[in-house]
């Protein structure tokens, strides 16, 4: 039988005071959540997940270990401007993926339900 998820925040997690957490959120060991971010109801961050500043993660997402969500864009047009990332509901990331904004011209959004973001 597999491990059961436990709702709550691991003592090793680092969460900026401005972060908004929904109901029944699970934040695993060694996760980090940056300022002005929000995590929707029922979302699970496994271990070692980094959520950057200005990132909105919707409801019922599962983000696997060593994933970085909302970090600096990997775009040659980005020159340090403030960016935002919006992830919709019911997404699953595999371990070691990196959903990031494309550039500073507009927020990046992944709002389609059921999207599976694959790693390498």
C-alpha positions as CSV (number, residue, x, y, z in Angstrom):
1,X,0.0,0.0,0.0
2,X,1.3,3.5,-0.9
3,X,2.0,6.3,1.4
4,X,-0.9,8.5,2.3
5,X,-0.6,12.3,1.8
6,X,-0.8,14.3,5.0
7,X,-2.2,17.8,4.8
8,X,0.0,20.3,6.4
9,X,3.3,22.1,6.2
10,X,6.6,20.4,6.9
11,X,8.8,22.0,9.6
12,X,11.7,22.4,7.1
13,X,9.6,24.3,4.5
14,X,10.4,28.0,4.0
15,X,7.3,30.1,3.2
16,X,7.4,33.9,2.8
17,X,5.0,35.7,5.1
18,X,3.0,37.2,2.2
19,X,2.1,33.8,0.7
20,X,-1.5,32.8,0.7
21,X,-2.3,29.1,1.2
22,X,-5.6,27.5,0.4
23,X,-7.4,24.8,2.4
24,X,-6.0,21.3,2.6
25,X,-2.6,22.3,1.1
26,X,0.4,20.0,1.7
27,X,3.9,21.5,1.7
28,X,6.6,18.9,1.8
29,X,10.1,18.9,3.2
30,X,12.5,21.5,2.1
31,X,10.0,23.4,-0.1
32,X,10.5,27.1,-0.6
33,X,7.7,29.6,-1.6
34,X,8.6,33.1,-2.5
35,X,6.8,36.4,-1.9
36,X,3.5,37.4,-3.4
37,X,2.6,33.8,-4.3
38,X,-0.5,31.7,-3.7
39,X,-1.2,28.0,-3.5
40,X,-4.8,26.8,-4.2
41,X,-6.9,24.4,-2.2
42,X,-5.9,20.8,-2.2
43,X,-2.5,21.4,-3.9
44,X,0.4,19.1,-2.9
45,X,4.0,20.2,-3.1
46,X,6.2,17.1,-2.6
47,X,9.7,17.6,-1.3
48,X,12.3,20.1,-2.5
49,X,9.8,22.2,-4.6
50,X,10.8,25.9,-5.2
51,X,8.0,28.3,-6.0
52,X,9.2,31.7,-7.2
53,X,7.9,35.2,-6.4
54,X,4.6,36.3,-8.0
55,X,3.4,32.8,-8.7
56,X,-0.2,31.6,-8.5
57,X,-0.8,27.9,-8.4
58,X,-4.5,26.8,-8.7
59,X,-6.4,24.1,-7.0
60,X,-5.7,20.3,-6.8
61,X,-2.2,20.4,-8.4
62,X,0.5,17.9,-7.6
63,X,4.1,19.1,-8.0
64,X,6.8,16.5,-7.7
65,X,10.2,16.8,-6.1
66,X,13.0,19.0,-7.4
67,X,10.6,21.1,-9.5
68,X,11.0,24.9,-9.8
69,X,7.8,26.8,-10.5
70,X,7.9,30.5,-11.5
71,X,11.6,31.2,-11.5
72,X,13.5,33.6,-13.7
73,X,12.6,33.3,-17.4
74,X,14.9,31.4,-19.7
75,X,14.4,34.0,-22.5
76,X,17.0,36.2,-24.0
77,X,14.5,39.1,-24.0
78,X,14.3,39.0,-20.2
79,X,16.5,41.6,-18.6
80,X,15.6,41.3,-14.9
81,X,12.0,42.8,-15.0
82,X,9.4,41.5,-12.6
83,X,7.5,38.5,-14.0
84,X,4.4,36.4,-13.0
85,X,3.4,32.8,-13.5
86,X,-0.2,31.5,-13.2
87,X,-0.7,27.7,-13.1
88,X,-4.3,26.6,-13.4
89,X,-6.1,23.7,-11.6
90,X,-5.5,19.9,-11.7
91,X,-2.0,20.0,-13.2
92,X,0.7,17.4,-12.5
93,X,4.4,18.1,-12.8
94,X,7.0,15.3,-13.0
95,X,10.1,15.7,-11.0
96,X,12.8,18.1,-12.1
97,X,10.6,20.3,-14.3
98,X,10.8,24.1,-14.5
99,X,7.6,26.0,-15.6
100,X,8.7,29.6,-15.9
101,X,7.5,32.8,-17.4
102,X,8.6,33.4,-21.0
103,X,9.3,37.1,-20.7
104,X,8.1,40.2,-18.9
105,X,5.7,41.4,-21.5
106,X,2.7,39.5,-20.0
107,X,2.0,37.0,-17.3
108,X,2.5,33.3,-18.3
109,X,-0.6,31.2,-17.7
110,X,-1.2,27.4,-17.8
111,X,-4.9,27.4,-17.1
112,X,-6.0,24.2,-19.0
113,X,-7.1,21.6,-16.5
114,X,-5.3,18.3,-16.4
115,X,-2.1,19.4,-18.0
116,X,0.9,17.1,-17.3
117,X,4.2,19.0,-17.4
118,X,7.0,16.5,-18.3
119,X,10.6,16.6,-17.2
120,X,13.7,15.5,-19.0
